[in-house]
Amino acid sequence: MSTSSSHPSLWRRVPLAFGAFFNTLSDAAYAARVEKLSLPEAAPVAPVAPAPAPAPVPAAAPVILKEATPDAALQLLALLQREARLIDFTQENLGSHADADIGAAARVVHEGCAKVMREYFTIDAVRQEAEGSRIVLQEGFDSAQVRLTGNVVGSAPFTGTLSHRGWRASSVRLPKLSEQHDAAILAPAEVEL
């Protein structure tokens, strides 16, 4: 570090720098003098042409959400209750029951649920390949039909193992409801006389 008498020391320059900084911000005349000191005596600077305005970015189309009425879901729950006693099964505290009893009840629920699925829906696999087979997903694959899992890096084409074929409802045949039907009543209370 130079300590020559013609140059101020570092410790002297620090308060000078702070003082110059704040004086430049607060005093326009002082800032003009600093600007003259800091600019070399060079040719005048040519005016800069304004940059062209950026092209307007089109606004993204608003996402329109479909409003689902609960009636169809409630109707399906009612059908699952009627045929499989699904609500009774899920509302029961199973902690006090033996595993064999739970297994027997699960068999009844399974058979009833399968009956409802067969009667009111046509369900098809999303992918036709066997689970465990290697498949290639080309660029543009439908991400609503195929979910990538594991170490997803880069872009398509992707090669992976089909761990689940997926399901798609190809038709739904729920019964029509009358205007007076209260879909919130999933199973009426029963009173034995």
ROSE-4610 file (N, C-alpha, C; in Angstrom, 1 decimal, always signed):
// ROSE-4610
residu = [M/M/M/S/S/S/T/T/T/S/S/S/S/S/S/S/S/S/H/H/H/P/P/P/S/S/S/L/L/L/W/W/W/R/R/R/R/R/R/V/V/V/P/P/P/L/L/L/A/A/A/F/F/F/G/G/G/A/A/A/F/F/F/F/F/F/N/N/N/T/T/T/L/L/L/S/S/S/D/D/D/A/A/A/A/A/A/Y/Y/Y/A/A/A/A/A/A/R/R/R/V/V/V/E/E/E/K/K/K/L/L/L/S/S/S/L/L/L/P/P/P/E/E/E/A/A/A/A/A/A/P/P/P/V/V/V/A/A/A/P/P/P/V/V/V/A/A/A/P/P/P/A/A/A/P/P/P/A/A/A/P/P/P/A/A/A/P/P/P/V/V/V/P/P/P/A/A/A/A/A/A/A/A/A/P/P/P/V/V/V/I/I/I/L/L/L/K/K/K/E/E/E/A/A/A/T/T/T/P/P/P/D/D/D/A/A/A/A/A/A/L/L/L/Q/Q/Q/L/L/L/L/L/L/A/A/A/L/L/L/L/L/L/Q/Q/Q/R/R/R/E/E/E/A/A/A/R/R/R/L/L/L/I/I/I/D/D/D/F/F/F/T/T/T/Q/Q/Q/E/E/E/N/N/N/L/L/L/G/G/G/S/S/S/H/H/H/A/A/A/D/D/D/A/A/A/D/D/D/I/I/I/G/G/G/A/A/A/A/A/A/A/A/A/R/R/R/V/V/V/V/V/V/H/H/H/E/E/E/G/G/G/C/C/C/A/A/A/K/K/K/V/V/V/M/M/M/R/R/R/E/E/E/Y/Y/Y/F/F/F/T/T/T/I/I/I/D/D/D/A/A/A/V/V/V/R/R/R/Q/Q/Q/E/E/E/A/A/A/E/E/E/G/G/G/S/S/S/R/R/R/I/I/I/V/V/V/L/L/L/Q/Q/Q/E/E/E/G/G/G/F/F/F/D/D/D/S/S/S/A/A/A/Q/Q/Q/V/V/V/R/R/R/L/L/L/T/T/T/G/G/G/N/N/N/V/V/V/V/V/V/G/G/G/S/S/S/A/A/A/P/P/P/F/F/F/T/T/T/G/G/G/T/T/T/L/L/L/S/S/S/H/H/H/R/R/R/G/G/G/W/W/W/R/R/R/A/A/A/S/S/S/S/S/S/V/V/V/R/R/R/L/L/L/P/P/P/K/K/K/L/L/L/S/S/S/E/E/E/Q/Q/Q/H/H/H/D/D/D/A/A/A/A/A/A/I/I/I/L/L/L/A/A/A/P/P/P/A/A/A/E/E/E/V/V/V/E/E/E/L/L/L]
num = [1/1/1/2/2/2/3/3/3/4/4/4/5/5/5/6/6/6/7/7/7/8/8/8/9/9/9/10/10/10/11/11/11/12/12/12/13/13/13/14/14/14/15/15/15/16/16/16/17/17/17/18/18/18/19/19/19/20/20/20/21/21/21/22/22/22/23/23/23/24/24/24/25/25/25/26/26/26/27/27/27/28/28/28/29/29/29/30/30/30/31/31/31/32/32/32/33/33/33/34/34/34/35/35/35/36/36/36/37/37/37/38/38/38/39/39/39/40/40/40/41/41/41/42/42/42/43/43/43/44/44/44/45/45/45/46/46/46/47/47/47/48/48/48/49/49/49/50/50/50/51/51/51/52/52/52/53/53/53/54/54/54/55/55/55/56/56/56/57/57/57/58/58/58/59/59/59/60/60/60/61/61/61/62/62/62/63/63/63/64/64/64/65/65/65/66/66/66/67/67/67/68/68/68/69/69/69/70/70/70/71/71/71/72/72/72/73/73/73/74/74/74/75/75/75/76/76/76/77/77/77/78/78/78/79/79/79/80/80/80/81/81/81/82/82/82/83/83/83/84/84/84/85/85/85/86/86/86/87/87/87/88/88/88/89/89/89/90/90/90/91/91/91/92/92/92/93/93/93/94/94/94/95/95/95/96/96/96/97/97/97/98/98/98/99/99/99/100/100/100/101/101/101/102/102/102/103/103/103/104/104/104/105/105/105/106/106/106/107/107/107/108/108/108/109/109/109/110/110/110/111/111/111/112/112/112/113/113/113/114/114/114/115/115/115/116/116/116/117/117/117/118/118/118/119/119/119/120/120/120/121/121/121/122/122/122/123/123/123/124/124/124/125/125/125/126/126/126/127/127/127/128/128/128/129/129/129/130/130/130/131/131/131/132/132/132/133/133/133/134/134/134/135/135/135/136/136/136/137/137/137/138/138/138/139/139/139/140/140/140/141/141/141/142/142/142/143/143/143/144/144/144/145/145/145/146/146/146/147/147/147/148/148/148/149/149/149/150/150/150/151/151/151/152/152/152/153/153/153/154/154/154/155/155/155/156/156/156/157/157/157/158/158/158/159/159/159/160/160/160/161/161/161/162/162/162/163/163/163/164/164/164/165/165/165/166/166/166/167/167/167/168/168/168/169/169/169/170/170/170/171/171/171/172/172/172/173/173/173/174/174/174/175/175/175/176/176/176/177/177/177/178/178/178/179/179/179/180/180/180/181/181/181/182/182/182/183/183/183/184/184/184/185/185/185/186/186/186/187/187/187/188/188/188/189/189/189/190/190/190/191/191/191/192/192/192/193/193/193]
x = [+0.8/+0.0/+0.9/+0.6/+1.4/+1.0/+1.9/+1.6/+2.2/+2.4/+3.0/+2.1/+2.7/+2.0/+1.1/+1.3/+0.4/-0.9/-0.9/-2.1/-2.6/-4.0/-4.5/-4.5/-4.4/-4.3/-5.7/-5.7/-7.0/-8.0/-7.5/-8.4/-9.0/-8.3/-8.7/-9.7/-9.4/-10.3/-11.7/-11.8/-13.1/-14.1/-13.9/-14.9/-15.1/-14.0/-14.2/-15.1/-15.0/-15.9/-17.3/-17.5/-18.9/-19.5/-18.7/-19.1/-19.4/-18.6/-18.8/-20.1/-20.3/-21.5/-22.7/-22.8/-24.1/-24.2/-23.1/-23.2/-23.7/-23.2/-23.6/-25.1/-25.6/-27.1/-27.9/-27.4/-28.3/-28.0/-26.9/-26.6/-26.3/-27.2/-27.1/-25.9/-25.5/-24.4/-23.1/-23.0/-21.9/-21.8/-22.9/-22.9/-22.4/-22.7/-22.2/-20.7/-20.2/-18.7/-18.0/-18.6/-18.0/-18.1/-19.2/-19.3/-18.2/-17.9/-16.8/-15.5/-15.3/-14.0/-13.9/-15.0/-14.9/-14.9/-15.3/-15.4/-14.1/-13.5/-12.3/-12.6/-11.6/-11.7/-11.7/-12.8/-12.9/-13.9/-14.1/-15.0/-16.4/-17.3/-18.6/-19.3/-20.1/-20.8/-22.0/-22.1/-23.2/-24.5/-25.6/-26.9/-27.2/-27.8/-28.1/-29.6/-29.8/-31.1/-31.9/-33.2/-34.0/-34.2/-34.2/-34.4/-35.8/-36.0/-37.4/-38.2/-39.5/-40.4/-40.5/-40.5/-40.6/-42.0/-42.1/-43.4/-44.3/-45.5/-46.4/-46.6/-46.5/-46.7/-48.2/-48.7/-50.2/-50.5/-51.6/-52.0/-52.4/-52.1/-52.5/-54.0/-54.5/-55.9/-56.3/-57.4/-57.8/-58.2/-57.8/-58.2/-59.6/-60.5/-61.9/-62.1/-62.5/-62.7/-64.2/-64.3/-65.7/-66.2/-67.4/-68.0/-68.7/-68.3/-68.9/-70.0/-71.2/-72.2/-72.0/-72.3/-72.1/-73.1/-74.2/-75.2/-74.7/-73.9/-73.4/-72.5/-71.6/-70.8/-71.6/-72.6/-73.5/-74.3/-74.7/-75.5/-74.6/-73.3/-72.4/-72.2/-72.0/-71.9/-73.1/-74.3/-75.5/-75.6/-75.2/-75.1/-74.1/-73.0/-72.0/-72.4/-73.2/-73.8/-74.8/-75.7/-76.8/-76.3/-75.3/-74.8/-73.7/-72.8/-71.6/-71.5/-72.5/-72.4/-71.1/-70.6/-69.3/-69.3/-70.3/-70.3/-70.3/-71.1/-71.2/-69.8/-69.1/-67.8/-66.8/-66.8/-65.7/-66.0/-67.3/-67.7/-67.5/-67.3/-67.2/-65.8/-65.7/-64.4/-63.9/-62.9/-62.5/-61.5/-61.1/-60.2/-60.6/-61.9/-62.4/-62.8/-62.6/-63.0/-61.8/-62.0/-60.9/-60.6/-59.4/-59.0/-59.8/-60.2/-61.1/-62.4/-63.0/-64.3/-64.1/-63.0/-62.8/-62.6/-61.9/-61.7/-63.0/-63.9/-65.2/-66.0/-66.0/-66.7/-66.1/-64.8/-64.1/-64.5/-64.7/-65.1/-66.5/-67.4/-68.8/-68.7/-67.9/-67.7/-67.1/-66.1/-65.4/-66.4/-67.2/-68.1/-69.2/-69.7/-70.7/-70.2/-68.9/-68.3/-68.1/-67.6/-67.4/-68.7/-69.8/-71.1/-71.5/-71.3/-71.7/-70.8/-69.5/-68.6/-69.0/-69.4/-69.8/-71.1/-72.0/-73.4/-73.4/-72.7/-72.8/-71.6/-70.5/-69.4/-68.8/-68.1/-67.2/-65.8/-65.0/-63.6/-62.6/-61.7/-60.7/-59.3/-58.3/-56.9/-56.5/-55.7/-55.1/-54.1/-53.2/-52.1/-52.4/-52.2/-52.5/-51.3/-50.1/-49.0/-49.1/-48.4/-48.4/-47.6/-48.1/-47.3/-46.0/-45.0/-43.6/-42.9/-43.6/-42.9/-42.2/-41.2/-40.5/-41.2/-41.5/-42.2/-41.4/-41.7/-41.1/-42.2/-42.1/-43.1/-42.5/-43.0/-42.5/-42.9/-42.2/-42.5/-44.0/-44.7/-46.1/-47.0/-46.5/-47.4/-48.4/-49.5/-50.6/-50.3/-49.8/-49.5/-50.7/-51.9/-53.1/-53.3/-52.8/-53.0/-51.8/-50.6/-49.4/-48.7/-48.5/-47.8/-46.4/-45.4/-44.0/-43.6/-42.9/-42.5/-41.0/-40.3/-38.9/-38.1/-36.9/-36.0/-36.3/-37.2/-37.7/-36.7/-35.9/-35.0/-35.0/-34.9/-34.8/-36.2/-36.2/-37.5/-37.6/-38.8/-39.2/-38.3/-38.0/-38.7/-38.1/-39.0/-38.7/-38.8/-37.9/-38.0/-38.1/-39.1/-39.3/-40.1/-40.4/-41.1/-42.5/-43.5/-44.9/-45.2/-45.5/-45.7/-47.2/-48.1/-49.5/-50.1/-51.1/-51.7/-52.6/-53.1/-54.0/-55.4/-56.4/-57.8/-58.5/-59.4/-60.2/-61.7/-62.6/-64.0/-64.4/-64.8/-65.1/-66.6/-67.4/-68.8/-69.3/-70.3/-70.9/-72.4/-73.1/-74.6/-75.3/-75.1/-75.8/-77.3/-78.1/-79.6/-79.9/-81.0/-81.4/-82.1/-82.0/-82.6/-83.8/-84.9/-86.0/-85.7/-86.5/-86.3/-86.4/-87.3/-87.5/-86.5/-85.7/-84.7/-83.6/-83.4/-82.4/-81.2/-80.2/-79.0/-78.1/-78.3/-77.5/-77.9/-79.1/-79.5/-78.9/-77.8/-77.0/-77.7/-78.3/-79.0/-80.0/-81.3/-82.3/-82.1/-82.5/-82.5/-83.5/-83.3/-84.3/-84.9/-86.2/-86.9/-87.7/-87.4/-88.1/-89.3/-90.5/-91.7/-92.1]
y = [-1.2/+0.0/+1.2/+2.2/+3.4/+4.4/+5.0/+6.0/+7.3/+7.5/+8.7/+9.9/+11.0/+12.2/+12.8/+12.4/+12.9/+12.1/+10.9/+10.0/+9.7/+9.9/+9.6/+8.1/+7.7/+6.3/+5.7/+4.4/+3.6/+4.1/+4.3/+4.7/+6.1/+6.9/+8.3/+8.2/+7.3/+7.2/+6.6/+5.8/+5.2/+6.2/+7.1/+8.2/+9.1/+9.3/+10.2/+9.5/+8.2/+7.5/+7.6/+7.3/+7.4/+8.8/+9.8/+11.2/+11.5/+11.1/+11.4/+10.7/+9.5/+8.7/+9.4/+9.8/+10.5/+11.9/+12.6/+13.9/+13.9/+12.8/+12.7/+12.4/+11.6/+11.3/+12.5/+13.4/+14.5/+15.8/+16.0/+17.3/+17.2/+17.7/+17.6/+18.3/+19.5/+20.2/+19.5/+18.9/+18.1/+16.9/+16.2/+15.1/+15.4/+16.7/+17.1/+17.3/+17.8/+18.0/+16.6/+15.6/+14.3/+13.6/+13.9/+13.3/+13.8/+15.1/+15.7/+15.1/+14.8/+14.2/+12.8/+12.1/+10.6/+10.3/+11.3/+11.1/+11.5/+10.6/+11.0/+12.0/+12.8/+13.8/+13.2/+12.5/+11.8/+12.4/+11.8/+12.4/+12.3/+13.2/+13.2/+11.9/+11.5/+10.2/+10.5/+9.6/+9.7/+9.3/+9.9/+9.5/+8.1/+7.4/+6.0/+6.0/+5.2/+5.1/+4.2/+4.6/+3.8/+2.4/+1.5/+0.1/-0.1/-1.0/-1.2/-1.8/-1.4/-1.9/-3.5/-4.2/-5.6/-6.0/-7.0/-7.5/-7.9/-7.5/-7.8/-9.3/-9.8/-11.2/-11.5/-12.4/-12.7/-13.3/-12.8/-13.3/-14.8/-15.5/-16.9/-17.0/-18.0/-18.2/-18.6/-18.1/-18.4/-19.9/-20.5/-21.9/-21.9/-22.6/-22.7/-24.0/-23.9/-25.1/-25.6/-26.8/-27.4/-27.5/-27.1/-27.2/-28.5/-29.4/-30.7/-30.6/-31.1/-31.1/-32.4/-32.4/-33.6/-34.7/-34.5/-35.5/-36.8/-36.8/-38.0/-38.8/-38.1/-38.7/-39.3/-38.5/-39.0/-40.2/-40.2/-41.3/-42.6/-42.4/-43.6/-44.1/-43.2/-43.7/-44.5/-44.0/-44.7/-46.1/-46.2/-47.5/-48.4/-47.9/-48.7/-49.2/-48.3/-48.7/-49.8/-49.6/-50.5/-51.9/-52.0/-53.3/-53.9/-53.0/-53.5/-53.1/-52.3/-51.9/-51.2/-50.4/-49.8/-48.7/-47.9/-46.9/-47.6/-48.6/-49.3/-49.9/-50.4/-51.0/-50.0/-48.8/-47.8/-47.1/-47.0/-46.3/-47.2/-48.5/-49.4/-49.4/-49.4/-49.5/-51.0/-51.3/-52.6/-53.2/-52.3/-52.7/-53.8/-54.0/-55.0/-56.3/-56.4/-57.5/-58.4/-59.7/-60.6/-60.4/-60.7/-60.6/-61.4/-62.6/-63.5/-62.8/-62.1/-61.4/-60.3/-59.6/-58.4/-58.9/-60.0/-60.6/-61.1/-61.7/-62.1/-60.9/-59.8/-58.6/-57.9/-57.9/-57.3/-58.1/-59.4/-60.2/-59.7/-59.5/-59.0/-57.6/-56.7/-55.4/-55.4/-56.2/-56.4/-56.8/-57.9/-58.4/-57.4/-56.7/-55.6/-54.5/-54.0/-52.9/-53.4/-54.6/-55.1/-55.1/-55.5/-55.5/-54.1/-53.1/-51.8/-51.3/-51.6/-51.2/-51.8/-53.1/-53.7/-53.2/-52.9/-52.5/-51.1/-50.2/-48.8/-48.1/-48.9/-48.3/-49.3/-48.8/-49.6/-49.1/-49.9/-49.5/-50.2/-49.4/-50.0/-49.6/-50.3/-49.9/-48.8/-47.9/-46.8/-47.3/-48.2/-48.8/-50.2/-50.8/-52.2/-53.1/-52.6/-53.4/-54.1/-55.2/-55.9/-55.1/-55.1/-54.4/-55.1/-54.3/-54.8/-54.7/-54.4/-54.4/-53.0/-53.0/-51.7/-51.0/-49.7/-48.9/-47.7/-47.1/-45.8/-44.8/-43.6/-42.5/-41.5/-41.3/-40.3/-38.9/-37.9/-36.5/-36.3/-35.5/-35.2/-36.2/-37.2/-38.1/-37.4/-37.9/-37.3/-37.5/-36.4/-36.5/-36.7/-36.5/-36.8/-38.3/-39.0/-40.5/-41.2/-40.6/-41.3/-40.4/-40.9/-40.1/-40.7/-39.8/-40.3/-40.3/-41.4/-41.4/-41.8/-41.7/-42.1/-40.9/-41.1/-40.0/-39.4/-38.4/-37.8/-36.6/-36.8/-35.8/-35.6/-34.4/-34.2/-34.2/-34.5/-34.4/-35.7/-35.9/-37.1/-37.2/-38.5/-39.7/-40.3/-40.9/-41.5/-43.0/-43.8/-45.2/-45.6/-46.5/-46.9/-48.2/-48.6/-49.8/-49.4/-50.1/-49.8/-50.5/-49.7/-50.2/-50.3/-49.6/-49.7/-49.3/-50.0/-49.8/-48.6/-48.2/-47.1/-47.5/-46.7/-47.0/-45.8/-46.1/-45.0/-45.5/-44.6/-45.0/-44.6/-45.6/-45.4/-45.2/-45.6/-45.2/-45.2/-44.4/-44.3/-44.3/-45.2/-45.4/-45.3/-44.2/-44.0/-43.7/-44.3/-44.0/-42.5/-42.1/-40.7/-40.5/-39.3/-39.0/-38.1/-38.3/-37.4/-36.1/-35.1/-33.8/-33.8/-34.7/-34.7/-35.6/-36.3/-37.2/-36.4/-36.7/-36.1/-36.9/-36.6/-37.4/-37.4/-36.5/-36.5/-37.7/-38.2/-39.4/-40.6/-41.1/-42.2/-43.6/-43.7/-44.9/-44.4/-44.6/-44.2/-45.0/-44.4/-45.1/-46.2/-47.3/-48.4/-48.6/-48.7/-48.9/-50.2/-51.2/-52.5/-52.4/-52.8/-52.7/-54.1]
z = [+0.0/+0.0/+0.0/-0.8/-1.0/+0.1/+0.8/+1.8/+1.4/+0.1/-0.4/+0.0/+0.2/+0.6/-0.4/-1.7/-2.8/-2.9/-2.3/-2.3/-0.9/-0.7/+0.6/+0.9/+2.1/+2.6/+2.4/+2.5/+2.4/+3.4/+4.6/+5.7/+5.4/+4.7/+4.4/+3.2/+2.3/+1.1/+1.4/+2.4/+2.7/+3.0/+4.0/+4.3/+3.1/+2.3/+1.1/+0.1/-0.1/-1.0/-0.6/+0.7/+1.2/+1.1/+1.4/+1.3/-0.1/-1.0/-2.5/-2.9/-2.5/-2.9/-2.5/-1.2/-0.7/-1.2/-1.4/-2.0/-3.4/-4.2/-5.5/-5.6/-4.7/-4.7/-4.3/-3.4/-2.9/-3.5/-4.2/-4.7/-6.2/-7.1/-8.5/-9.0/-8.5/-8.9/-8.6/-7.4/-7.0/-8.0/-8.3/-9.2/-10.6/-11.0/-12.3/-12.3/-11.2/-11.1/-11.1/-10.3/-10.3/-11.6/-12.4/-13.7/-14.6/-14.5/-15.4/-15.0/-13.7/-13.3/-13.8/-13.8/-14.1/-15.6/-16.5/-17.9/-18.5/-19.4/-20.1/-21.1/-21.5/-22.5/-23.9/-24.2/-25.5/-26.3/-27.5/-28.5/-27.8/-28.2/-27.6/-28.0/-27.1/-27.2/-28.2/-29.2/-30.1/-29.4/-29.8/-29.1/-29.5/-28.6/-28.8/-29.3/-30.4/-30.9/-29.9/-29.7/-28.8/-29.3/-28.4/-28.8/-29.2/-30.2/-30.6/-29.5/-29.5/-28.4/-28.6/-27.5/-27.6/-28.1/-28.8/-29.4/-28.2/-28.3/-27.2/-27.1/-25.9/-25.6/-25.5/-26.3/-26.2/-24.9/-24.3/-23.0/-23.1/-22.1/-22.1/-22.0/-22.7/-22.7/-21.2/-20.7/-19.4/-19.3/-18.2/-18.0/-17.5/-18.2/-17.8/-17.1/-15.9/-15.0/-15.2/-15.4/-15.4/-14.0/-13.7/-12.4/-12.4/-11.5/-11.3/-10.3/-10.6/-9.6/-8.8/-7.6/-6.7/-7.0/-7.7/-7.9/-8.4/-9.4/-10.0/-9.0/-8.3/-7.3/-6.2/-5.7/-4.7/-5.2/-6.4/-7.0/-7.0/-7.4/-7.4/-6.0/-5.0/-3.6/-3.2/-3.6/-3.2/-3.8/-5.1/-5.7/-5.1/-4.7/-4.0/-2.6/-2.0/-0.7/-0.9/-1.9/-2.1/-2.4/-3.3/-3.8/-3.0/-2.4/-1.7/-0.3/+0.2/+1.6/+1.9/+0.9/+1.0/+2.1/+2.2/+3.3/+4.7/+4.8/+6.1/+6.4/+5.4/+5.6/+6.0/+5.3/+5.7/+6.9/+7.4/+8.6/+9.8/+9.6/+10.8/+11.3/+12.7/+13.4/+13.3/+12.5/+12.3/+13.4/+14.3/+15.4/+16.2/+16.4/+17.4/+16.6/+15.3/+14.5/+14.2/+14.1/+13.7/+12.2/+11.8/+10.4/+9.5/+10.0/+9.1/+8.9/+9.9/+9.7/+8.7/+8.8/+7.9/+6.5/+6.4/+5.0/+4.4/+5.2/+4.7/+4.3/+5.1/+4.7/+3.5/+3.4/+2.2/+0.9/+1.0/-0.2/-0.6/+0.3/+0.0/-0.7/-0.1/-0.6/-2.0/-2.2/-3.5/-4.6/-4.3/-5.2/-5.6/-4.6/-4.9/-5.7/-5.4/-6.1/-7.6/-7.8/-9.1/-9.9/-9.2/-9.9/-10.4/-9.5/-9.9/-11.0/-11.0/-12.1/-13.4/-13.4/-14.6/-15.1/-14.3/-14.7/-15.2/-14.6/-14.9/-15.6/-15.8/-16.5/-17.4/-18.5/-19.3/-19.0/-18.5/-18.1/-19.0/-19.6/-20.4/-19.9/-20.2/-19.9/-20.8/-20.2/-21.0/-21.9/-21.4/-22.3/-22.4/-23.6/-23.9/-23.6/-23.4/-23.1/-21.8/-21.6/-20.3/-19.2/-18.0/-16.9/-16.8/-16.6/-16.6/-17.9/-19.0/-20.3/-20.5/-21.3/-21.6/-22.8/-22.6/-23.6/-23.9/-25.0/-25.4/-25.6/-24.9/-25.1/-25.9/-27.1/-28.1/-27.7/-28.3/-28.0/-28.4/-27.5/-27.7/-27.1/-26.3/-25.6/-24.7/-24.4/-23.6/-22.1/-21.5/-20.1/-19.2/-19.7/-18.9/-18.8/-19.8/-19.9/-19.3/-19.3/-18.8/-17.8/-16.6/-15.6/-15.5/-15.6/-15.5/-14.0/-13.6/-12.2/-12.3/-11.1/-11.0/-11.3/-12.0/-12.3/-13.6/-13.6/-14.9/-15.2/-16.3/-16.7/-18.2/-18.7/-20.1/-20.8/-22.0/-22.8/-23.6/-24.1/-24.9/-26.1/-26.5/-26.1/-24.8/-24.0/-22.8/-22.9/-22.4/-22.3/-20.9/-20.6/-19.2/-19.1/-17.9/-17.6/-17.2/-17.8/-17.5/-16.2/-15.2/-13.9/-13.6/-14.3/-14.2/-15.6/-16.1/-17.4/-17.4/-16.2/-16.2/-16.5/-16.1/-16.4/-17.0/-17.9/-18.6/-18.6/-18.3/-18.4/-19.8/-20.6/-22.0/-22.1/-21.1/-21.1/-19.6/-19.4/-18.1/-18.3/-17.6/-17.7/-16.4/-15.7/-14.4/-14.7/-13.8/-14.0/-14.0/-14.7/-14.6/-13.3/-12.8/-11.5/-11.7/-10.9/-11.0/-10.3/-10.6/-10.0/-8.5/-8.0/-6.5/-5.8/-6.5/-5.9/-5.1/-3.8/-3.0/-3.1/-3.9/-4.1/-2.9/-1.9/-0.7/+0.2/+0.1/+0.8/+0.2/+0.7/+0.1/+0.4/+1.6/+2.0/+3.0/+2.8/+3.8/+5.1/+6.2/+7.4/+7.3/+8.0/+8.0/+9.3/+9.4/+10.6/+10.5/+11.3/+11.2/+12.2/+11.6/+12.4/+12.9]
